[in-house]
Protein backbone atom coordinates (compact mmCIF):
# COMPACT_ATOMS: atom_id res chain seq x y z
CA UNK A 1 0.00 0.00 0.00
CA UNK A 2 1.54 3.27 -1.14
CA UNK A 3 1.95 6.22 1.20
CA UNK A 4 -0.06 9.19 -0.14
CA UNK A 5 2.13 11.11 -2.58
CA UNK A 6 4.49 8.14 -3.07
CA UNK A 7 4.57 5.09 -5.35
CA UNK A 8 5.48 1.54 -4.37
CA UNK A 9 8.37 -0.33 -5.94
CA UNK A 10 7.07 -2.50 -8.75
CA UNK A 11 8.18 -6.11 -8.94
CA UNK A 12 11.36 -6.46 -11.02
CA UNK A 13 11.53 -2.71 -11.62
CA UNK A 14 15.25 -2.73 -10.85
CA UNK A 15 15.90 -5.75 -13.07
CA UNK A 16 14.16 -4.17 -16.05
CA UNK A 17 15.73 -0.76 -15.50
CA UNK A 18 19.30 -2.05 -15.43
CA UNK A 19 18.71 -4.41 -18.36
CA UNK A 20 19.45 -7.60 -16.46
CA UNK A 21 20.10 -10.29 -19.10
CA UNK A 22 18.24 -12.89 -17.05
CA UNK A 23 15.23 -10.56 -16.80
CA UNK A 24 15.34 -9.98 -20.56
CA UNK A 25 15.12 -13.75 -21.07
CA UNK A 26 12.29 -13.97 -18.56
CA UNK A 27 10.36 -11.21 -20.34
CA UNK A 28 10.32 -13.33 -23.51
CA UNK A 29 8.62 -16.27 -21.78
CA UNK A 30 4.95 -16.89 -21.06
CA UNK A 31 4.36 -16.32 -17.35
CA UNK A 32 3.98 -19.64 -15.56
CA UNK A 33 5.44 -21.75 -18.38
CA UNK A 34 8.08 -24.37 -17.59
CA UNK A 35 10.82 -22.24 -19.19
CA UNK A 36 9.62 -19.14 -17.32
CA UNK A 37 9.84 -20.95 -13.99
CA UNK A 38 13.28 -22.32 -14.83
CA UNK A 39 14.62 -18.84 -15.63
CA UNK A 40 12.82 -17.39 -12.60
CA UNK A 41 14.73 -19.88 -10.47
CA UNK A 42 17.96 -18.12 -11.49
CA UNK A 43 16.53 -14.82 -10.22
CA UNK A 44 15.39 -16.36 -6.97
CA UNK A 45 18.51 -18.37 -6.17
CA UNK A 46 21.45 -16.92 -8.12
CA UNK A 47 20.73 -13.24 -8.81
CA UNK A 48 23.62 -11.69 -10.73
CA UNK A 49 23.21 -8.31 -8.97
CA UNK A 50 24.35 -7.60 -5.44
CA UNK A 51 22.31 -6.08 -2.63
CA UNK A 52 24.81 -3.21 -2.72
CA UNK A 53 23.93 -2.49 -6.37
CA UNK A 54 20.20 -2.76 -5.66
CA UNK A 55 20.44 -0.53 -2.57
CA UNK A 56 22.31 2.18 -4.47
CA UNK A 57 19.84 1.97 -7.36
CA UNK A 58 17.00 2.51 -4.88
CA UNK A 59 18.74 5.60 -3.48
CA UNK A 60 19.48 6.91 -6.98
CA UNK A 61 15.81 6.51 -7.96
CA UNK A 62 14.57 8.22 -4.77
CA UNK A 63 13.03 5.18 -3.08
CA UNK A 64 12.69 5.08 0.69
CA UNK A 65 12.29 2.04 2.90
CA UNK A 66 9.71 2.68 5.60
CA UNK A 67 7.79 0.76 8.26
CA UNK A 68 5.03 1.68 10.70
CA UNK A 69 6.16 3.08 14.06
CA UNK A 70 4.13 0.43 15.84
CA UNK A 71 6.19 -2.36 14.24
CA UNK A 72 8.54 -3.93 16.80
CA UNK A 73 12.22 -3.36 16.12
CA UNK A 74 14.36 -6.30 15.12
CA UNK A 75 17.62 -7.31 16.74
CA UNK A 76 20.46 -4.96 15.82
CA UNK A 77 18.35 -1.79 15.52
N, C-alpha and C positions, 0 to 999 in steps of 0.2 A: 504494500500500500504506500503510495507516494505521499510525501509531506507536501502540503499545499505550496505551490510555487516551485516545486522540484519534480524531477522525473526519476523513475527507478532505472537501474541498470537492466538492460535487456539481455537475455540469455545469449551468450556467444558474441556479444557486441565487441568485446576486445579482439576475439579471434578473427572476426570479419574485418575489423578496422586495420589490424596489422597485416592482414593477408596471409594468415597461417596456412601453409600448404595442406595440412591435414583438414582444416576447415573447408578449404576450397574443394577437396575431394568429397567431403561430407555433403556439401551443398549440391553436388551433382547427383546424389543418391535420393531415392524415394524414402521418405521418413518411415522408419519401422522395418524396412527391408533387411534381409540378412546382411547384405554388404554395408548398409548404413550402420547397423549395430556393430559390425566388425570394426569399421573405421571409428565409430564413436568410442569403442573400447580403448583405442589409442589415446583419445582425448581424456578419458576418465583415468587411465592408469599410467600413461607415459607422455604427458603433455610436454611439448618441446619448449614451452616458455617457462620462465621462472616466476615465482611469486614476486620477486624483486621487480621484474619487468612489468608484471601486471599492476603492482602497487603504484609504480611510477606513471604508468599509463593512466590509472584512475586519477591521480593528482593532476596530471597534465590536462585531462579532460574535465576537471572541476568536480569530480565525484567526491562525496563525503560519506563516511561510514558512521552511522548513527544507531543508537538503541534507546529504548525508553528509560527514563530515570528509575522507574520502579523495578527494572530488571536487576537481579542480584549480580554483583561483580564476580568474575571468575578469578581463580588463583593467579597471582602475579600482577593484578591491577592495583 
